[in-house]
Amino acid sequence: MKYLPAIIFGILLWLALQVVFLFSANYSPINDFLSSQPNLTANSAEYIWLGLHDSFIKLSVCFAFLMAYKVFCNKHPFNFTSAFILQLPSLLGIFLMTFNAVTLGNTPNINSYYGLVDVLGILITATGVLIVYYLLNVIGKKRSIQPV
């Protein structure tokens, strides 16, 4: 029961990622940029901007939820296990979405920039909270070292 808030925050994180990308698809300047490019193919390097944009959004949402968990659930453990449990609904969701796409014949293809961005998005969604947790630990350890 001590990890129940992490499960709840994880489910809310998965829903928040879906809502954020629903709005991002309509209001993002990256989509306008990509649609204005002539001769845009799957091998166009402009898709790298899309990957960076999507990764920044995902990591920002993961950071916000991880910090909200740390602030609002301060009586519950804040460790790797809680970060993993918070990540679990997103990991399961992206696994199911990828499995469903593979059964329909849409396998990720890393032979193009578009496919690389697609795979990068899958990896960031599957590990975003753990990346942010690791970065918070590294920054926290560097700040706790006192100069001699």
C-alpha positions, 0 to 999 in steps of 0.5 A: 500500500505504500506504493499506491500513490505512485501507481495513481500518479503513474496512471495520471502521467500516462493520461497527461502524456496523451492529453499533452500530445493531443494538444501538441498536435494541434498547436505546435509550431513544429507541425507548421514547420514540417508542413511548410517544408518542400519535398519532405520525405521520411529521410528528411533531417527536419524530423530530428527537430520533431524528435527533440520537441517530443522528447522535451515535452515528455521529459518535462511532463515526467519531471512535473509528475515526479516532483508532484509525487515527491511534494504531495506524497512526502510520507511515501518512499521516493526511491527507484522503486517508486519511480519505476512504479510511477513509470510502469503505466506508461511502459505498459501502455507504450508496449501495448501500443507498439505490440498492436502496431507490430501485429498490424504490420507497422514495425518501427523502421530506423532506416530513416529519420522519421523511424529514428524519431519514432523509436526515440519517442517510444524509448523516452515514453518507456523510460522518461520517469527513470531518466528524470529520477536518475538526473535528480539523483545525480544533481542531488549528489553533486550538490550534497558534496561540500568543498574542502 
